[in-house]
Amino acid sequence: MNIAEHNWQDIEARLRLDDRCVLPLGSTEQHAQLSLATDAILAERVAREAAAPLGVPVFPVMPFGLAPYFSQFPGSISLRVETLLAVMRDLLTSVTRVGFRRVMVVNGHGGNAPVAALLQEMMAETPGLSLKFHNWYNAPRTWEAAMAADASASHGNWFENYPWTRLPHAPAPEGRKPMPDLARMKASGPAEVRKILGDGAFGGPWQIDDATMQAIWDTGVAETREALEGPWQSR
């Protein structure tokens, strides 16, 4: 149930039947030759596909997250930790105020991990509220499928290369990129991170076959749907 395709009366009617909703969370940052909006595209799409058979409302994706390490790549945007947490608190407060009591944040960017702690804090503050933070891309079966395809699965490489994150004017390079020194990268500032990463991918193939990617995607959708179905805090 895509919020953009409904009015407020539709949502009020839905709330009489079900108090679940989904808030997708992504990031706008470099992904080598892929779209800068890759994390946002994937989070929103997997949320919509997972929620559709259940009729659960999915709000527009929050497209900005925490990516300070990529700030020297043009087009990348990073919020401060306190800003992201304040925005997510406001978003969650807005939906719970009108009656949503079971809310799942479908996250598409590893840097957004602090939001998980915020959800725990908000549940402690508000009895009866049930919140979930779901990293769709590394949920157990999805990650297992990725590892079976190629153990290099990571940022900006084949693992995020779907038909819907590609750009027509920027085809994937052939071959396999050597793995960069990620330990050094984590101990470096943004300028050095750019030097270490070059095009921005974390190593491994830039692209693999679409059939394998679709199988991983289908697993991710199914696992996200299962998380949306439950378990939730008893009411």
Secondary structure by P-SEA (a helix, b strand, c coil): cccccccaaaaaaaaacccbbbbbbbbbccccccccaaaaaaaaaaaaaaacccccccccccccccccccccccccccccaaaaaaaaaaaaaaaaaacccbbbbbcccccccaaaaaaaaaaaacccbbbbbbcccccaaaaaaaaaacccccccccccccccccccccccccccccccaaaaaaaccaaaaaaaaccccccccccccaaaaaaaaaaaaaaaaaaaacccccc
